Structures are given as structure tokens and as C-alpha cells.
Amino acid sequence: MKRNYKKTIWLGMVILIIAFTWIKWDIWFYNPPEPKYSPSPSPARIMLTWSDNPLSSRDVTWEGDTSTHQGFLQISDNAIPGDTILYRSNAKIIRSSGGSSTFFKVHIKDLRQGRLYHYRVSNNKIWSDWFDFKIGNSTDASYSFVYFGDVQDTINGSSGNLFHRAIESRPQSAFMIFIGDMIERPHDAYWGEWFKSGGTLFRTIPVIATPGNHEYYKSLIGTLDERWMAHFSFPQNGPENFRGRACYWDYMNTRYISIDSNGIQSLPSALEQRSWVKGVLENTRQKWIVIIMHHPPYSTSRGHNYFFLRALFKPLFDRYNVDLILSGHDHAYGRAVHIQNKLTDNKQGAAYVVAHASPKFYEIGFSDKMDKLASNTPSYQLFDVSADSIRFEAYTRNGISLDGFTIRKDASGNRTVTVHAPPNSRDLLKPTDLFLKKNSQKEIDRFNMEMEQWEKSRK
Ligand SMILES: [Fe+2]
């Protein structure tokens, strides 16, 4: 009798797992077929990055069709008009189910600080326009950068306005950070859309990025779209199985560390990244440490909780006094500056920011960790970094001030944070139209009650 009872329980569990997997099959495993595409014969998707010393080198990647296997880059120093250096690049062909493209990559060396450079690229004997970039000076007292959360724009979307608005506010930006999910799914058309939105910005200001789940093909272990590696020439200083996607960049007095938060599904890959992050943090001598990771350790979205990610990395962030963690994925804005560091004397923990730049909004989860929350708007974020402070500002898509804080750190590494943000806006806390349409009045009432409680607790 007892044996039969056990059998029934087991059978019930198996049926439940099968039913749950069947319901979630499309979300977890289905990759819609990629529509056919033909790349342009002329140079396209020109992208500026760096993989080495940012004060003496740059990398340029671009795309062409498969009719040529050789690309060229011509670069000129402003000080010597007409005198150019020529670099060659062999094509890498990438085939997907929708078509084939060639990708070119050039690593430009021996650049000089403070100089303005002009470059152009070619394939198929067709040259692009000339573009400029400037190399910073090691003596610069400060620098700025911009940061965008998930983009996931629709075809012919409007995220380009947001990118340009951010750069208009910080035209001197040393680089732009993208936090993953730049594309809706790994299809060429979506990559094309993102590059179209970036336009000339991507050719003149270097890009730093970390992968999001939407750059991965769905499967049990997930496979990163090969076009990611072709578009982004990043430092190869990451853990062996995550080269070019988990890595770090040093810029002036700051170390930026990208964790591939998609790559923690299995215990070995989670531990591989953790041990690498620990090693990098141990050896960091820069004044400021910034982590970029697609999934946020502290969620801003209803029903999301990244417990495993937090358990893996938060102790390291505390132990090594990380200053800032930038994330996305949740499609709702959030900022936390009062999460304590429990492992060192520096009680002021890191600042956590979660942002998105997408037309797709998720519901806010009213976490008591968050000091600031907002939904129903994409946002852009600006940073000004100096020897003793990092100043942060966030704006809605209409350029309205959303948030702001300044981190200061003294010579002994003691951190303080000052918030200079407008009050939380009820309009930006409300449920989305989709939530109102899809949920019962009881559920809506519960949302409103949680919203009011959270608002009161923040006053
Ligand atoms: Fe995501």
C-alpha cells in the first residue's frame, strides 16, 4: 500500500514536470527561423571598440557580403594630412540559417595620446566614409561615459533617438556601455536595426558590452550568436570558456568587468566565472571598480529573483569593495545605494543600477532594496568619473531627470553616497497598460497596495 502511494507521488511529479516543460517549451527552447537576408556589398556595421590599451589602440570591425575575402582600413593622423597607414584584414565568414556575411577586424596600434584620428574601411573596393575618433590623455583628470540597458527595439524603432540624446548630453563620452539584449533575437535584421540606431556613434565612440539572453540561441545550455564575437572585438582576458564576452577593460582609474550572467546555468560554468572574477578583483589596483552584467543581482521586476547570481557574486562585490554594478534584463528602472556591505569595514555597499532602453516594459516588483523605481519609460544614463567621485544621472526618453547620485571615495577607500534625485513619480510606478488588461481587479488592487506601501517606506 505504502509502495503504491510512493509510486503515485513519483508519477504525479513526473507528469507535472512534463506538463510544465511543455507549457514553457516555446519560452525556453523555441528559436523562430531566421528570415533570409543579403548583406550589403559595401562596408556596413562599422564598430569601434578596444581590446588592448585604450590610450594607444583601437579595434574596428565591419561587415560585408561574401564576394570578397579581404578588407582594408586606412588611418590618418590629423597632424600629417594625407599620410595614411593601411591595415589588412582577412574575412571571417559567418553563416546562419538566413544567409552568410563576411566580417573584418583590424587592431590599430601605436596611437598617441590626445590625438584625433580619421579612418575608413573597405571591402569589394568600396570605401566607407571617413570617421574620427580621439584618444584620451593619461593626465586627464576626469572622463564621462553613457550606459544603456536592454534595447530590444522593433524593426524601424526609435531607440536611436535615445542613444543620440544621451551623447548630446555627454558629447565627450569616452565610450558607451550596452548591458546586453541589444537585439530582440539573434536574427540579422535585429542586429541591423541596432546598428542603424547607433549610426555614426558606433563608428566614433568605442562600445563596451556584455551579452544578454537575447543574443543567445535558446537551448538547454544556450549558444551565443556568432555575430556577437564578430561585431565586438573585446579583450581576450576572460575565463577560457567565456573569452570575448566575460572580460575586463581598464580605462584611466577604473576597471570595468563584464560577467556573462547567461553563462551560469551549470555549476561548472558558474564556478569558472566566479573564480575568474575573484582573481580579477584581487588584482585590481584601479581606484574604481564597475561590474557590468546583464541579469541584476537585485531585481526590479515583478516575480523575478536572481538568488543564485547574488549568492555567487555579492560576497565578492563586498569583499573587494566594488563601487558600482550596472545591469538590465528587468525592463524596469531601479537604483539601490543602501545595500550594506557586511564583509568589510566599509559599510557603504556598492551602488546597483538596473536600466532599460526598450519599448517593452515589465511590471515593477516593489523590492525594499530599491530606493528608486520606474517603469513605462526607457531611460539613458550618464556618468562623470574623476579621481575622487563618480557622478551619475538618469533621464527618461523625454530628457526628464529620473535619478542621480554621487559616490565619493577617500584615500583609505571609504565610500559615501549622496543622492540628488527627484522624488519617485507615481506615473512611473503605476502598472503598465498590459498588466491592467491581463489581470483581475484583485491582482491590480494588490499591485496598487504594494506600490503605496513601497512609496511610504521610501519617504
Ligand atoms: Fe534579458
Boltz pocket constraint, residues with backbone or C-beta under 6 A from the ligand:
constraints:
  - pocket:
      binder: B
      contacts: [[A, 150], [A, 181], [A, 212], [A, 213], [A, 214], [A, 294], [A, 328], [A, 329], [A, 330]]
      max_distance: 6.0
